[in-house]
Structures are given as C-alpha cells and as structure tokens.
C-alpha cells in the first residue's frame, strides 16, 4: 500500500520512540504538535478529530433520497421542531434543579453559620463558628471533586469544550450523559461549598449535553435503554442540536433567549442558516419560559406569572423618586465608561495571564500525579477561601449605618429584589442599626452580593470595596481551573461590580459628581471586567441588556465591552481561548491573517497519503486501519501504460481498471449520452440533428481515449497490486506515483463494512457483494467499533471489498494553486473534515485537514516560505 510506510514512520516520530530527543525547529514542532519548551507554548495536538458536518453523498444516502418526498420532508422538519422544544424544556428543568438545591444547601449552611457567629460574637467562641463553616465547605467541595474524578471532563465551566465542539472538533466525552450528571451535581456542591465559582457557565455545558443526547434517544451510560428512533444519526444534526442546547443554557442562566442565540452564533458555530437561527431562538425561548414558569410558581406561589426569567437576575435599575437630580447615566458619563473599559481590559488581561500560568503549573505538577492530589488541591483552595472570607469579614469590615429608606417598585418582582437586598444585609460584629459591609459581600450567595452592589442604597466603604476586589480577584483566579465544576460569569460580574462601585464612590466622594447613579457604574464595571476576561462582544452586550431589562444601557454596555476587548486583545487572548490552547485543540479562527495569502494549498497540504483502491483485499484494509490513525482515505486508481495485460492476469486489478474507465467523463461521451436522450424530443428537426451528429462521429472506444491520456503522462513504475505495500528501495517518484482521485471513504465506514462482512471472492463478480442500507451504516453512530477490538478471523483475508458504493464520490476539492484564504473559508464555512487537493488532470496530490489550517501551522509554513524566497 503506497504511502503507508511513510505514514507509519511519521507516526513513530510523533510518538517520540527514539531514545534521545531530537532538536527540532519551531516549524517541525508546529507540524508535529509538540511543545516548544523555549517559549513554553502548547501547540495543537494531532489526536483531535473533526466532526463530519459535510454529508457523504454515497449510494445508501442516495437510496434514502429516492424515497423522500415533500410529505416526509415536512414530517422530518416537524420532528426536528419538537425535539428542539424538548431540548429547551429539559434545559430549563436542569436549571431549575440546580437553582433549587443550590439555594437549599446555601440557606442551610449560612443559617447555621450565621446563628453560630451571632452567639459566639458574645461568648468569644468564633473559632467554633469557623470550624462549622469549614466543615460545610470542605464537605461540599470534596463531593464536587469526587464527581470530577468520575468524569474529568466535568471540571471547569465547559464553555471551552463546547466552543471547540461548535467549531467542529470532537472532544471526547463532553456530551455524554455521565458528564451531565457529574456536571450538574458537582456544580451544586462547588457553589454551595463557598468557592468563588458560578453555576451559569456549567448551565451552558449542561444544555449542550441535553442537545446532543436527547435527539439520539439512547446513551452509552444506559446501554439497555434504547428506542428505535431513526432520525438525526449524523454529526451534522447533532452539532445543530448542540448549538440549540448551548443557547438554551445561556437563556436559562440569564433569562436572555436572544443573547443565547447570539452566543451560539458568536462562540463557534461555523455553519449557520436561517432555519437553524429560528430553531435555536425557539429552543432558547422554551428554556427561558420553562424555568420562569416553575421558579415563579415555587417562589411566589403564582403559577403562570413569569416573574423570574433566569437564574441570575439583576433587578430593575431605577432612581429614587425623591432624588430629582438622579439619572441612570448621562452623556458625560460615557467618558468614564470608556476609561473603565480600558481598566477592565487591563484587569482582564492580568487575570488571564495569572490563570494561564496557574493552569500550566497544574499541567506540569498536579495532573501527572495521582488523582487524589487534585482533590487535595480543591480542598486547599476551599480551606484558604473559607479562612480568608471569615477573617476578612471579622477584621477588615466596617460598620455602616443602615439606610432608612428603601427603593420599592410597584411590581412583585422588584419588591422581591428589594426584600432580597435588605434581608441579605449582615450585621456581624456590629452594633444595632449598623451592618458589616465586608460580611454583607462575603457571607451571601454571589447573586445576592451582586444585587447589593447594584441596588443597595447604603454606601460601601471605598477601602472595603478595594480590599474585597483584590481578595476576590486573586481567589477567583486561583479557583478557576481546580478539579471542580465551576463557572466564571458570576465571579467576574461580582468582581467587576465591586470595581465599578468603587469608581462611583470615588467620583461621588472625592470629585463631587453627585448626579452619579452607583448602580449604573457597578453594572458597567461588571461588564468591563467580564468583557476583559472572556472577550465576548455581541452576545454579552445583549445578555446584559436582557438581564437588566433596560434598553437604555445598550450604548454604554456596548462601548465598554468593545474597549475592554480591544485593550485585552493587545496583551493576550480571552480566558476560554487560552484554555482551548492549553488543551492543544486545533481551533479555527473566523478568518486567516492577510499575509497568509502568500501561501497556496500546495504549501500547506499533506502529500504523504495513505489511500485505498476501489476494490481492495480485506488483508490490505485491516493492515491500513491497524497501522494508521487517519480517519479518511482517498479512493484512487493508478495510471499504468500496459493496463490490458494487467487486466488479463488478475481479476482484482481488472475490476479496479474497469471502474476507472467507467468513471471517466469525456465531453464526447457526455454529448453522446445527451444525444440519445434527445431522440425522444418531439421536434423532428432536432431528432435529425442528433442522428447526423452520431453518424458523423467516429466510433472510438473508451479504452483508446484512456490509453491516449495515459501515454501522454505515462512513466514506468514497478507493478503494484492493491494488496501490497511499497518498498523502502523505491525512489521518491515511485513512492508518490500519479493517482487518479475517485472519492473519500471514512475509517468508520471501512470498519462497518468489515464488521458486516461486505465483500466478494475473486471468482465472483463485485455485484454479488452484499449491500448495506443507510440505516445499517449509521446503526453504530456515534461510537463505531474500533478495528483493534474486532475479531476478524472469520473473514477470508483474500476476499475483496468494493468500497465504491459507500465512498463519497463528490467531496469538496481545491486546486493546488488555491490561496490559503479560499481554502480556509471553504473548509470552515462548510464544516469539512478533509479537503483533497486535486490537480488539473484529476490526480490527488495531497489532502488538507483541520491541523493544516491552524494559525500555528500556517505561521510555521509562512516562515518556511520566507526562508525559501
């Protein structure tokens, strides 16, 4: 098999099987997917595979198309809408479950601790109160860490992994049912355990898992529960449903269905259409109103009132009726908002830089060690966080006078927000009619602390706000990345809100700007810091506007987020992109850099191919599948000068040559075919023209035409049968012989053919080979059998497999002279997995995969291009 030995040699070098490590150039490191130790940068790994978003138009699929009509098409579309609705409802119920138990555990913990602190403040036994708080927090965090040990993918927010999936990368395990269970239960315990994490980020991951699993009606975790549901058995449909689930997660978390739709669009989905937009928006609406319906009924007892749209509610921003000079914001405030955006971008870049260094330290010193070390690290973070919170509230807090007036709205929702703000005031270690401002921020759920900063009439001391910001910034940075399910949205919002409230206090107290509304500055500070950390613009703007229910905040939020993103991008990437890079995932950006158009497809393609023939022996296919890791193989035929003699000597060679001749399309042959069909045309004049054309045409056989084509390009090569491998003594020209390209076939398809015994003997015709339907080909989706786990002893290795009915005969292809930007746009927008490079005479000269289009690989190729000029 030509090219196979070369591929194996490359694989051996990638695995670093040599005794001593070779010194490699940056270009080689990029190509091999290794780590460049000098700059300590992690380059994209080659063991990630892409999703099959492009349809494989083979014979089984064409048979399905033949049975389709408008009625079946409408039924399929109706089923898709029902599944999208079910995904939204289920995601909303998951959010309800998380919210209910987080509130239950948090109220239980703070109720016991608050009573203990109030009693021990007088009796002098505060150490006992600290031990009680430690007992709660360490227990909850320990349970969260154990769940991550069961499913490691459940750690973190899950947004980087979902972003990779929507970008077209298959990340193992991120959409499994076990991941969902560990994620949901783990985030309950991590939030209730007092860690500076949020539950909103994991909601996005949870929605994605629901979107991926619900349409399948089966799970690998529950093998015995299976339904005969023939729809949506492809990566294309699954990825669309994951987009809807991710949007539903955002909508349930923030009560922002439009923001969820834009999040799914902005954060990864490369292929988009109007129909998908409607379905995603409908799914987001379903999730929002499902959660709203149940939360409003449970908390207010008024079912159907729809008063609580999301897990995180910012309340209504409204000036007091007694303050006539107050405005939510003025044109003069935009200047302060721009400055806050710059500072937020700088703070976000600092946060990302520190967190990246911590993540690298964990990769080198924590992850290689036994899993128990990860649990101990989580417990250490919980221990330090609990002690800092307790000591800071006791020592650093100031006793502030309670506000005599409360801002009360007319609706029950605003009344509930005001009651939450007033009831969450903590009087720890303070006399009557005063409250501890530091304890009010630390000894409350993070959502309540955000409401305090947004709507509390009483003032927070600038010193308290500064200390709270510093402590929260450092602890949140340390926490994000430990082995617990953790979100980053709420900690970033709370940290930024403290920063914004600090700016408002300084402007009011030291500059004398009395018209400033502190809640607006707290909101802008939250947006600035969150934008500086995650670097989202469109979706985050709409999410914040929908969460505040105040459209007038649109301009300041948008300006602040844009400035924060531009400032942060000057120093590093967003936190999610950083963690994607640390995992070595080959993520494709929206577009390539301008200078990349100096490269062509021939500069970045992989010319060392492993291919199969239209008719190949089983022993050859098994050898290819077991000795390579490629996920697709070009189906080719070789160009020979003495093909007639070959056809006489071997049935296998004869079948391959016959297929090549039958697949060649010439203009004369096509015109002859059309002329035959025109004879039935009613016009006698046209019928006569066809007869004259055929009569005047010399009868030339296809073999003669093909022989002429071959003679013009023929170069003598050693005889190579489709069940042989290349020799190491061959020259470069012998190894890279011209190959006529006929199509692509996937590894999963070849394994399925072998498992089901699709083959024929050499004494039989290829028509005797069993045929598989589309349902049979997709029956094992999404986890096809592995070639190494199969017992193929029952198959005769000399049997022949005809792969032509199951290959994709018309994949997207590019010319070797195509510019990189065109290759990139085609690959990304069409959601491709492999892109063959075919020259002007139909020969495959290379193949482009996702790894050939990563920015690191392109930069390396561009440096090589400059060196050769």
C-alpha positions, -999 to +999 in steps of 0.1 A: +000+000+000+017+032-012+023+059+014+015+035+043+051+030+053+058+067+052+028+074+074+040+049+099+074+065+100+058+098+107+036+084+134+067+068+151+084+102+151+054+118+166+053+093+194+090+101+202+100+065+202+137+073+197+160+070+227+171+106+226+151+137+219+160+154+186+164+192+184+136+204+162+129+237+146+098+257+155+083+247+122+088+210+129+074+214+164+043+230+150+038+203+124+043+175+149+020+191+175+047+191+203+056+216+229+081+243+223+100+245+256+118+277+250+086+298+247+066+272+268+038+273+243+015+243+237+009+236+200-022+219+186-023+182+190-030+158+162-051+133+181-082+155+179-105+147+151-131+168+133-168+163+130-184+151+098-206+181+091-205+176+053-229+150+040-215+118+025-234+115-008-229+078-013-252+051-027-270+043+006-277+080+011-290+084-025-314+055-018-328+074+011-332+105-011-351+085-036-377+076-010-380+112+002-409+134-008-424+166+004-446+149+029-417+130+045-396+162+044-423+181+063-426+153+088-388+153+094-389+191+099-418+188+124-399+162+144-369+185+145-390+213+159-405+190+185-370+178+195-358+215+197-387+223+220-379+193+242-343+203+245-353+238+257-378+224+283-353+199+296-325+225+298-349+247+318-357+219+342-320+212+347-316+249+356-345+246+380-329+216+397-296+233+400-311+265+414-334+248+439-307+227+455-280+255+455-305+277+474-313+248+497-277+240+506-267+276+508-295+286+531-288+256+553-251+265+556-255+302+561-284+297+585-263+275+608-232+297+605-250+330+610-266+318+642-233+305+654-215+337+646-241+358+664-239+337+695-201+333+695-196+370+690-207+375+726-193+343+740-159+345+724-161+312+705-156+324+669-132+296+663-160+272+666-180+291+640-151+290+617-148+252+621-185+248+614-181+268+582-151+248+572-170+216+578-197+226+554-174+240+527-149+212+528-176+185+526-193+201+497-161+207+478-149+171+485-181+157+469-177+180+439-141+168+434-151+132+437-176+137+409-149+152+387-127+121+394-156+100+379-158+122+348-128+145+344-144+164+315-170+178+340-143+201+356-144+238+348-172+257+331-173+235+300-176+266+277-141+260+261-151+224+253-185+235+239-168+262+219-145+235+204-174+212+196-193+240+178-161+249+159-161+213+145-137+195+169-148+162+185-137+165+222-141+130+238-167+127+265-181+163+266-216+154+256-221+121+275-249+115+300-224+108+327-207+141+321-241+158+325-248+141+358-214+148+372-216+184+360-250+192+375-244+175+408-208+188+410-218+225+404-243+222+432-216+212+457-189+236+444-212+266+446-227+256+480-191+249+492-183+286+491-158+285+462-157+316+440-174+299+411-207+303+394-234+279+382-243+299+350-213+287+329-219+250+336-255+256+325-242+262+290-224+229+290-254+211+305-276+225+278-252+213+252-252+177+266-290+177+266-290+189+230-266+162+219-282+133+238-319+139+237-324+135+199-304+102+200-329+085+224-300+064+237-269+067+258-237+047+263-242+050+300-276+033+298-270+007+271-301-013+279-324+016+273-327+021+235-355+033+212-359+027+176-355+064+166-341+066+131-337+103+129-307+126+134-279+099+131-252+122+119-227+147+132-244+174+112-278+171+131-260+166+164-240+197+161-271+218+152-288+204+184-257+212+205-259+248+192-295+249+203-287+234+237-258+258+243-281+287+235-308+273+258-282+271+286-274+308+283-311+316+281-319+297+313-289+311+331-295+348+324-331+349+311-317+361+278-330+340+248-317+364+222-284+366+239-282+328+240-289+326+202-261+352+196-238+333+220-242+301+200-235+320+168-206+341+180-187+314+200-182+288+174-209+276+151-191+279+117-220+268+096-253+287+101-285+293+082-318+310+087-337+278+096-311+270+123-315+305+137-352+301+142-348+267+159-321+280+182-342+310+192-373+288+198-352+265+219-339+294+240-374+308+245-386+274+256-358+271+282-364+306+295-401+303+300-399+268+314-375+280+341-395+312+346-428+293+349-416+269+376-394+294+396-422+319+397-447+293+409-423+278+435-412+312+450-443+333+446-470+306+446-484+323+415-482+298+387-481+313+352-470+348+364-435+345+347-417+369+371-382+353+374-368+349+339-333+334+347-310+321+374-293+354+376-315+385+379-300+420+380-332+436+392-346+469+379-323+499+378-344+529+388-336+562+405-354+571+437-385+592+433-372+617+459-339+623+441-348+646+411-312+651+401-305+614+396-302+599+361-292+564+352-264+578+330-256+609+311-235+617+280-207+629+302-206+595+319-196+579+286-160+592+291-158+575+325-172+543+309-145+543+282-118+546+309-135+519+329-134+497+298-097+503+294-091+494+331-114+464+328-094+452+298-061+456+317-075+438+347-090+410+325-056+406+307-039+403+341-065+378+353-060+357+322-022+359+324-021+347+360-047+320+354-027+307+324+004+304+345-015+286+372-030+262+345+005+254+332+017+248+367-012+224+373-005+206+340+032+200+350+029+194+387-006+184+396-022+165+367+006+139+362+003+129+399-023+106+414-059+118+411-060+123+449-037+152+445-064+171+425-089+165+453-063+178+479-058+209+458-095+216+457-097+212+495-068+235+499-085+262+478-117+257+498-098+259+531-079+292+522-111+307+507-131+300+538-105+313+562-100+345+541-137+351+539-142+347+577-112+367+588-118+395+563-154+398+575-143+399+611-113+421+608-115+442+576-152+450+575-166+484+585-199+490+604-221+512+582-253+529+590-284+512+576-304+532+551-337+544+564-354+544+530-357+516+506-364+518+469-395+498+463-410+492+429-446+486+421-444+451+408-439+420+429-406+411+412-390+444+422-404+441+457-388+407+459-355+421+448-357+448+474-365+423+501-336+401+490-312+431+492-324+442+527-326+406+540-291+398+529-275+426+550-252+411+576-247+427+610-218+405+620-196+421+648-215+454+645-239+472+670-276+478+664-288+497+633-254+491+615-242+464+592-209+449+583-202+459+547-175+432+541-196+404+556-226+416+535-205+409+504-187+377+516-214+359+537-240+359+510-246+339+478-228+357+449-261+366+432-272+384+464-238+402+466-242+414+431-277+428+439-262+445+469-237+463+447-263+472+421-292+483+443-281+489+480-289+524+490-264+524+518-228+530+509-199+506+509-166+519+522-140+525+494-114+506+515-138+477+518-146+477+481-109+478+473-099+450+497-129+429+485-119+434+449-083+424+455-091+393+476-119+382+453-097+388+422-069+366+435-091+338+449-113+336+418-082+334+396-068+306+417-101+287+418-108+287+381-090+255+369-093+233+400-109+199+396-145+210+403-173+222+380-170+259+380-183+289+361-166+322+356-195+345+346-208+353+381-174+357+398-163+381+370-196+401+374-192+403+411-155+413+409-163+439+383-193+452+401-171+459+432-147+477+409-175+498+394-190+506+427-155+517+439-152+541+409-187+555+417-178+561+454-145+579+444-163+601+419-190+609+444-169+615+475-137+630+461-147+647+428-182+658+439-202+643+410-235+640+429-256+630+398-239+596+395-261+566+400-239+540+417-258+510+403-250+520+367-213+523+375-214+489+392-231+474+361-206+490+338-177+478+360-191+443+358-194+445+321-159+459+317-142+432+338-162+403+323-155+416+288-118+419+296-118+383+308-139+364+282-136+389+253-172+384+240-189+414+224-222+409+206-237+382+227-225+396+260-240+430+252-274+415+245-272+392+276-265+421+299-293+443+283-318+414+286-307+408+322-312+444+332-344+448+312-332+483+304-326+491+267-311+525+275-280+507+288-273+493+254-249+521+243-227+522+274-225+484+277-216+480+241-189+508+242-175+494+274-173+458+261-156+469+229-130+490+246-123+462+272-119+436+244-096+458+223-075+466+253-073+430+265-066+416+230-035+438+229-019+416+256-034+381+253-065+361+243-097+355+262-098+331+291-117+304+271-094+307+241-064+303+265-078+271+279-086+258+245-049+265+235-037+248+267-056+216+257-040+217+223-073+218+204-069+228+168-095+256+169-101+275+136-105+313+139-131+332+119-106+341+092-069+340+083-044+368+085-038+389+054-003+377+048-014+341+047-025+346+011+012+343+002+007+306+007-012+282-016-029+249-010+002+231-022+022+248+006+001+235+035-013+202+022+000+168+033+014+150+003+022+117+020-011+099+016-025+066+027-051+055+002-073+026-008-084+012-041-119+009-053-115-029-049-092-039-021-084-071-003-095-075+033-060-081+045-049-047+030-078-029+046-071-044+080-034-036+077-042+000+068-067+005+096-045-011+122-013+007+113-026+042+107-046+067+127-062+085+097-099+090+097-104+091+060-087+076+030-088+087-007-101+061-031-077+061-061-066+042-091-031+041-105-021+052-140-004+024-160+008+020-195+001-017-201-033-020-185-047-046-209-020-071-199-027-064-162-064-070-167-057-104-182-036-115-152-056-105-122-093-102-115-087-076-087-066-054-110-092-058-137-120-046-115-101-015-105-092-006-141-128-012-152-140+011-125-116+038-135-126+036-171-163+037-163-158+068-140-140+089-167-163+115-181-154+130-215-172+157-234-178+134-264-192+107-242-215+131-224-227+146-257-234+111-270-255+103-239-275+136-242-280+129-279-295+095-271-320+112-247-328+139-273-341+113-298-374+112-279-378+150-283-409+158-303-391+180-328-382+160-359-355+186-369-337+182-336-340+144-339-323+146-373-295+168-359-288+141-333-288+114-358-264+133-381-241+141-351-239+104-341-234+092-377-206+116-384-188+108-352-161+081-355-167+052-332-139+055-306-138+032-276-132+045-241-102+023-238-085+041-268-092+075-253-079+064-219-049+049-235-040+082-252-044+100-219-021+076-202+005+076-229+009+114-225+016+111-188+030+076-185+062+070-165+073+034-159+067+022-123+071-012-107+040-033-107+019-026-075-011-047-066-037-033-042-027-058-015+010-049-015+030-023+004+057+000-010+093-010-008+118+011+011+141+009-020+117+029-041+126+064-053+105+094-045+089+093-079+080+056-073+065+063-039+045+094-050+031+080-083+002+097-100-031+087-086-065+093-101-089+105-074-124+090-072-137+099-038-132+097+000-142+069+024-141+072+062-125+049+087-158+043+103-173+032+070-145+008+063-148-008+098-185-011+093-180-029+060-156-053+076-178-060+106-208-068+085-188-089+060-194-068+030-171-085+004-169-109-025-145-136-037-121-132-066-141-158-086-173-138-083-185-105-097-185-074-075-223-073-080-225-103-057-212-083-027-239-077+000-254-042+001-259-021+032-286+004+037-281+039+052-297+028+085-273-001+087-243+021+080-254+046+108-266+020+133-234+022+155-233+060+155-218+078+173-194+052+186-183+029+158-163-003+165-126+000+168-106-021+144-083-032+172-112-047+192-127-067+163-122-104+158-118-107+120-107-143+120-140-154+104-132-133+073-110-146+045-081-122+041-081-128+003-117-116-001-122-083-019-142-053-007-158-030-032-158+004-014-172+024-043-209+023-033-200+037+002-174+063-006-183+100-011-177+104-049-181+141-049-164+157-019-153+193-019-118+197-036-094+225-043-067+231-068-030+231-057-029+268-067-058+279-045-049+306-020-050+298+017-078+322+025-100+305+000-091+270+013-097+282+049-131+298+041-143+267+022-131+244+050-146+264+079-179+276+065-188+242+050-177+223+082-154+200+064-132+173+078-109+166+049-103+186+018-085+168-010-061+188-033-066+176-069-046+189-099-058+198-134-058+162-147-078+147-118-049+134-097-049+138-060-017+154-048-024+160-012-050+165+015-058+194+039-072+187+074-080+210+103-044+208+116-031+222+083-052+254+089-044+262+125-027+296+130+004+279+144+008+256+114+002+284+090+027+307+107+053+279+105+047+274+068+049+311+063+083+313+079+094+284+056+080+304+027+101+334+036+132+313+040+129+298+005+124+332-012 
